[in-house]
Amino acid sequence: MSDNTPRSNPSENNIVVVGAGPAGLCAAIALAKSDVPVTLVAAPHRPAGNRPDTRTAALFNPAIALLSNLGAWEYCKQQSAELHAIRLIDDTGDLIRAPEVLFNASEIGAQVFGYNIPQEPLVHALREIAKQTPTLQIFESAGVRELNPGTDDVELRLAEGETLRAKLAVAADGRRSITRQAAGITTETRDCGQTAVTCIFAHTRDHAGVSSEFHRRAGPMTVVPMPGRHSSLVWVERPSVAQRLYDMDEPGFARTLEQNLQGLLGTISEVGPRAIFPLSYMHADRMARNRIALVGESGHAMPPIGAQGLNLSLRDVAHLAELVAESSGRGEDVGSQSLLRRYDSLRTPDARNRGFAVNTLNQALLSEFPPVQLGRAVGMHLIKAIGPLRHQLMKLGMAPTTPLPPLMHFRGTSS
Ligand SMILES: Cc1cc2nc3c(=O)[nH]c(=O)nc-3n(C[C@H](O)[C@H](O)[C@H](O)COP(=O)(O)OP(=O)(O)OC[C@H]3O[C@@H](n4cnc5c(N)ncnc54)[C@H](O)[C@@H]3O)c2cc1C
């Protein structure tokens, strides 16, 4: 069902998801599997303003399992590339240089770490699946304008003047979420003073399924495999430099990129549209309150280092869907305090730990303080030299050590 007439039955045990980015779409589809009626309020999704969103998402195996279980993976697979290894290269120019480190999925008994998926087709595929999900109603709207959480339900007022009521509202409305604000959840936010430039490009040398992250003084520059001799780029720079890169003509940009990649991928051509993303770090003080649960960037945002953002968001989705399925199976209120407390206790540590790790690495790159530079170099030496440490980091990078919900396991396997 995807008509534009909102249903709202105050006595119903129902859910409204606010926001149709990747986290909101996955949440709506996953929650609808528990047979609780779900309404998705879908405002236009334009993360790069009026330009194409040329970001890709490197998603690890648990996130791929989730997409597969939601039926989205078969639509995305053709446009995605396997990630066999991740290479870290010190390009800081510091006096104390860190060694190059290669993390290979085969070292931890995995065929691949995951896949690199272009974000626009991913959102498109999820939209199609959402439309075909019987217990999910999509309400195309200019957006939710006001929310009033009460004791028994949440009232949501839409831009079109309609009112919805829900036992549970899911905030998937991004980092400036008004749904989070309505819940009375505060945030800690820090501007990183960095901007990412993204695009997809062609090259003459094989990437061999290896993602390469150049650690530079202004931030990382990462090239991630795409099918064939194509890669995606996330180039983090100071805002003024990023703007210059964004404004360059295509041959000039290709030349500059080629020089900065130091021949790694050979000659660069066919540079696709560029997009630009100012970076900030944000975490919510909790992940749920007052009949509202946060998923994705409404709860946590961080610079694109180590491909953590959407992987973390999809773990929010899988955990929330599991709790809701259990609760509705017992005939309980899906927005109850006990469910929200449980969700918060499952998600806050993961979000905080990832944010802390990403922020620490980013700050270590930016630091001009020699002891910090020395610490970073020593750390990389240890990671390169000590196999078990490297293996542990690889596993932790992909997912926390705590058990993952069933939606993040490939069906029929225990992986
Ligand atoms: C350069 C870059 C590279 C990245 N690479 C990776 C990567 O390789 N791997 C990875 O895991 N992550 C990566 N990330 C992170 C990932 O892109 C984000 O985590 C993800 O896109 C966030 O999705 P979201 O659905 O939470 O939020 P958004 O994409 O911000 O979606 C929020 C949605 O809510 C809607 N909305 C807002 N307000 C309202 C309202 N009032 N009512 C209704 N709807 C509303 C918006 O229109 C939007 O559609 C990267 C991020 C950047 C910036």
The ligand as an SDF file (V2000), in Angstrom:
LIG
                    3D

 53 58  0  0  0  0  0  0  0  0999 V2000
   31.2480   11.5150    2.3860 C   0  0  0  0  0  0  0  0  0  0  0  0
   30.5730   10.4140    3.1580 C   0  0  0  0  0  0  0  0  0  0  0  0
   30.8910    9.0910    2.9180 C   0  0  0  0  0  0  0  0  0  0  0  0
   30.2990    8.0650    3.6630 C   0  0  0  0  0  0  0  0  0  0  0  0
   30.6820    6.7680    3.4390 N   0  0  0  0  0  0  0  0  0  0  0  0
   30.1530    5.8000    4.2170 C   0  0  0  0  0  0  0  0  0  0  0  0
   30.5790    4.4350    4.0590 C   0  0  0  0  0  0  0  0  0  0  0  0
   31.4160    4.1130    3.2100 O   0  0  0  0  0  0  0  0  0  0  0  0
   30.0290    3.4760    4.8770 N   0  0  0  0  0  0  0  0  0  0  0  0
   29.1190    3.7980    5.8370 C   0  0  0  0  0  0  0  0  0  0  0  0
   28.6750    2.9000    6.5690 O   0  0  0  0  0  0  0  0  0  0  0  0
   28.6820    5.0690    5.9920 N   0  0  0  0  0  0  0  0  0  0  0  0
   29.1760    6.0650    5.2130 C   0  0  0  0  0  0  0  0  0  0  0  0
   28.7470    7.3560    5.3790 N   0  0  0  0  0  0  0  0  0  0  0  0
   27.6560    7.6380    6.3250 C   0  0  0  0  0  0  0  0  0  0  0  0
   26.2780    7.4640    5.6560 C   0  0  0  0  0  0  0  0  0  0  0  0
   26.2480    8.0720    4.4060 O   0  0  0  0  0  0  0  0  0  0  0  0
   25.2170    8.0790    6.5550 C   0  0  0  0  0  0  0  0  0  0  0  0
   25.3180    7.4520    7.8160 O   0  0  0  0  0  0  0  0  0  0  0  0
   23.8220    7.8270    6.0250 C   0  0  0  0  0  0  0  0  0  0  0  0
   23.6560    8.3410    4.7670 O   0  0  0  0  0  0  0  0  0  0  0  0
   22.8160    8.4720    6.9520 C   0  0  0  0  0  0  0  0  0  0  0  0
   21.5400    8.0260    6.6080 O   0  0  0  0  0  0  0  0  0  0  0  0
   20.2660    8.4700    7.4470 P   0  0  0  0  0  0  0  0  0  0  0  0
   19.1330    7.7920    6.7860 O   0  0  0  0  0  0  0  0  0  0  0  0
   20.4950    8.2740    8.8960 O   0  0  0  0  0  0  0  0  0  0  0  0
   20.1830   10.0590    7.2840 O   0  0  0  0  0  0  0  0  0  0  0  0
   19.8950   10.9690    5.9660 P   0  0  0  0  0  0  0  0  0  0  0  0
   20.5110   10.3370    4.7810 O   0  0  0  0  0  0  0  0  0  0  0  0
   20.3290   12.3110    6.3840 O   0  0  0  0  0  0  0  0  0  0  0  0
   18.3210   10.8840    5.8010 O   0  0  0  0  0  0  0  0  0  0  0  0
   17.4400   11.6470    6.5800 C   0  0  0  0  0  0  0  0  0  0  0  0
   16.1230   11.7690    5.8240 C   0  0  0  0  0  0  0  0  0  0  0  0
   15.1660   12.4010    6.6710 O   0  0  0  0  0  0  0  0  0  0  0  0
   14.4330   13.3480    5.9040 C   0  0  0  0  0  0  0  0  0  0  0  0
   13.8700   14.3560    6.8140 N   0  0  0  0  0  0  0  0  0  0  0  0
   14.5120   15.3530    7.4630 C   0  0  0  0  0  0  0  0  0  0  0  0
   13.6340   16.0620    8.2080 N   0  0  0  0  0  0  0  0  0  0  0  0
   12.4080   15.4990    8.0210 C   0  0  0  0  0  0  0  0  0  0  0  0
   11.1080   15.7700    8.5320 C   0  0  0  0  0  0  0  0  0  0  0  0
   10.8750   16.7900    9.3780 N   0  0  0  0  0  0  0  0  0  0  0  0
   10.0720   14.9880    8.1420 N   0  0  0  0  0  0  0  0  0  0  0  0
   10.2790   13.9290    7.3070 C   0  0  0  0  0  0  0  0  0  0  0  0
   11.5050   13.6270    6.7940 N   0  0  0  0  0  0  0  0  0  0  0  0
   12.5550   14.3940    7.1440 C   0  0  0  0  0  0  0  0  0  0  0  0
   15.4570   13.9090    4.9070 C   0  0  0  0  0  0  0  0  0  0  0  0
   14.7860   14.4770    3.7930 O   0  0  0  0  0  0  0  0  0  0  0  0
   16.2210   12.6470    4.5510 C   0  0  0  0  0  0  0  0  0  0  0  0
   15.6130   11.9730    3.4920 O   0  0  0  0  0  0  0  0  0  0  0  0
   29.3330    8.3910    4.6400 C   0  0  0  0  0  0  0  0  0  0  0  0
   28.9860    9.7420    4.8700 C   0  0  0  0  0  0  0  0  0  0  0  0
   29.6230   10.7400    4.1610 C   0  0  0  0  0  0  0  0  0  0  0  0
   29.2560   12.1760    4.4510 C   0  0  0  0  0  0  0  0  0  0  0  0
  1  2  1  0
  2  3  1  0
  2 52  2  0
  3  4  2  0
  4  5  1  0
  4 50  1  0
  5  6  2  0
  6  7  1  0
  6 13  1  0
  7  8  2  0
  7  9  1  0
  9 10  1  0
 10 11  2  0
 10 12  1  0
 12 13  2  0
 13 14  1  0
 14 15  1  0
 14 50  1  0
 15 16  1  0
 16 17  1  0
 16 18  1  0
 18 19  1  0
 18 20  1  0
 20 21  1  0
 20 22  1  0
 22 23  1  0
 23 24  1  0
 24 25  2  0
 24 26  1  0
 24 27  1  0
 27 28  1  0
 28 29  2  0
 28 30  1  0
 28 31  1  0
 31 32  1  0
 32 33  1  0
 33 34  1  0
 33 48  1  0
 34 35  1  0
 35 36  1  0
 35 46  1  0
 36 37  1  0
 36 45  1  0
 37 38  2  0
 38 39  1  0
 39 40  1  0
 39 45  2  0
 40 41  1  0
 40 42  2  0
 42 43  1  0
 43 44  2  0
 44 45  1  0
 46 47  1  0
 46 48  1  0
 48 49  1  0
 50 51  2  0
 51 52  1  0
 52 53  1  0
M  END
$$$$
